[in-house]
Amino acid sequence: MRQLKISISDALLNCAKPHTECPDRFITWSAFSIIGATLKNRVFINDGLYTLYPNQYIVLVSPPGIGKGTAINFAWNVIRDTAPNVLVNIISDRVTAPRIIERIATGWNNSVPKIVNGQIIIGSPQEHTCTIFSTELGVLVGASEWMLDFLCESWDRNKYDYDTKNKGTANIANMCTSLIGATVPDYIQDMDKNGKSIKGGFSSRCLFIYEDAHSRYIPFPPPISTNSQSVVMLASIKNDLEHIAQNLAGEYTYNAEAKLRFENFLKSVRANVSADPESIANFKSRIRAHTLKLAMILSAARKDSMVIDGFDMANAIVHMTRILEDVKRVFRGSGDSELALSCGRVEEYLDKVGVASKKDILCVLHRHITQETLERILHTMTYIGKIGSVTQGKTIMYQNVNGKIKNP
């Protein structure tokens, strides 16, 4: 029975850290994506009227050059290098929604041998599980007018009916679709101008991981091949992923501690939902499913027992709590108001610098905001309590309100 001292996701992070500046959370969530993709729909949780699988839509969000693609490609190259065993099924982002459906319907022959009752079984029924790989989310979403609608449906459903051009109606059974993607904050806000992302439900199905800075400074990162410890860790990670593919299957349950932690978390999340912006309220409506999906992945990342324990649930809750803050940041500029995007830019800038004068803000954002617009933004956001002000000498300084105003 496998019980690792360090989880697969932590091992992948430790392996990568000496060799890259990209944010640690990007590496960690890329690791979660490959673990979930390896589990496919072989494991599940029966949750009331639903059966939950470990499929996730993970989207890394940052300004250009921070390391979104670096983290995703590093993690997914690990799982691609497990040949001849094909552990995951991948679809690229440069295809239309109809083509994705056709590919899933065709399915994949699983070449990973399974151990069943002590016997090695080679081959299995056709799989209809996949991960859509998109380091530029705009390419994927822009490939079809109804791509967002399809992605919403495929996150929830394991059966899908569709119409073909020549063969009438067909259906897919045992479908399980995941997504690993990346984009810049501005694209998320542009995508939501027509309201489809939030109101259509796509954003609530996504786990947006936001970072705006590197985790460390490494001017000359050495290749992994030059670090014997990293080479050993990488080989161990590949072996662990193959072990998961061969051995983990069936229903996950929770122990008493996990149940208590989960119940308390749900109570705290559901408090004061009426005061939340639409993006947060919608995400909270699915946070139960997100948390349980991640808890399965965290459990599989370190042990074979099909039990989510208190440690797994506590970690899942920590990650979900952080994502709630990420969703707030990602969707700051969303909304129907003509000032929505500009308000988001001001909040984002104040987050970075802490405290700034009106002149400071305008010097940085003058390409996006006029002086008159900034006056309106500061007046509006101060009035509603989003921004606070303190006087430094003769200058009024502004900062985002997170509790009480801090002196500069």
RASUL-V384698 format. One record per helix or strand of 3 or more residues. SS is the DSSP state (~ for helix, > for strand). FROM is the first residue (numbers start at 1). TO is the last residue. If there is no record, write none. Layout:
SS&FROM&TO, SS&FROM&TO
This chain:
~&8&17, ~&24&39, >&43&47, >&50&52, >&57&61, ~&68&80, >&90&92, ~&97&106, >&114&116, >&119&121, >&127&134, ~&137&141, ~&147&156, >&160&163, >&169&172, >&175&183, ~&185&194, ~&196&199, ~&202&205, >&206&210, ~&224&226, ~&228&247, ~&256&270, ~&273&275, ~&278&284, ~&287&300, ~&310&330, ~&340&353, ~&358&365, ~&371&383, >&387&392, >&395&400
